[in-house]
Amino acid sequence: DTVVVGAGAAGSAAAWMLSRRGRRVALLDRHAAGHQFGSSHGTERIFRYVYAEREYVRLALEARPLWAELEAEAGVEILTQCGGVDIGPLAEIELRRAAGL
């Protein structure tokens, strides 16, 4: 039904969601699985809820349960939650705090 070109983060997510909706999906990439030529390889990635833009906060809140669902389907931990510290100009930090972010 659908061909997705590029098996990086966005392409893989698109293929997964299409297949969950009953579509037959072919996912193509020019490199083998697990290659290190893309921008989303390795273990050092960040998932955050704090953004100046509310739309990003909304997207993060919607995405987190999907990560948990993917972990359950795969049977492996993909996202390890730990603390973090955001730093920057005090005015920006105060705006985020006032907005409840």
N, C-alpha and C positions, 0 to 999 in steps of 0.2 A: 504493500500500500504506500509506504513512505520510505524514502532514502534520506538519511541524515549524514551530511558530509562534515567530518570533524568529530572525533571522539573525545574531545576535551571535556571540561566541566559543563559547558553549556550544551554541547552536542549530546553528551551522555545523558544529561538530565532530560533533554527533549525526547530522546529515544525511549528512556524509561517511562516517561509520562504518556507518550503515544502508545507504547505497548500495554500499559495499564488500562488504556481506554479501548483495548481490543484491536489496535492496528498492528499489522505485520510490518516490522521495521528492519531495514538494513542499515547498520551503522558502519560508516567507512572512515578510515583514517590512513594517511600515507605512511605512518609509522606503526610499529608493533605496539601492543598493549604494554603499558608501563614505561614507555620511552621517556627520555628526559629533555625533549626538545620543546615542550610546551611551557606555558606559564603556570600551570597548576599541577606540578609534580612535586614529590617529596612530602615530608611529614610536617613541615613548618608552615602551616596556614592558619589563618585567624577567622573566627566566626564571632562577630560582635553585634551587640544590640544598640550601642551608643553611636548615634550619628547626629549631625546638625540638621539633616533633612528628615522630616517625619516619615516620608515615603520609604526610605531605607529601613527605618525602624519597623514599619509595618511589614515590609518584605522579609526581614529577618525573623519576626515573630511568626509569620506564615511558614517560613522555610524550616524552622527548627523541628516541628513534628514530622516533616518529610524526611529529614535526616534520620530521625529515630525509626521511622518506618523502613527506610532503606537498610539500616543496620539490622533490623529484625529479619528482613527478607534475606540479607546476605549472611546472617549469622556471625557477624564480626563487628567489633567496635570500630567505627569510622571517625567519630567526633568525640574527643576527650575534652570535657569542660573543666576549665580551671579559671582562676581569677585573673584579673588584668587591671592595669592602671592607665588611664588616659591623662595625658598632660598637654598643656597648651596655654594660650593667653587666658588670664583669669576671666575676662569678659565673656569669652566663649564658654568656659566651664560653667560660669554662673547662669548663662542663658540655657544651657542644657539641663542644669539642675533645676532651674525654675520651671522648665517645661516637663519635668519628670522623666527625663531621659537618662 
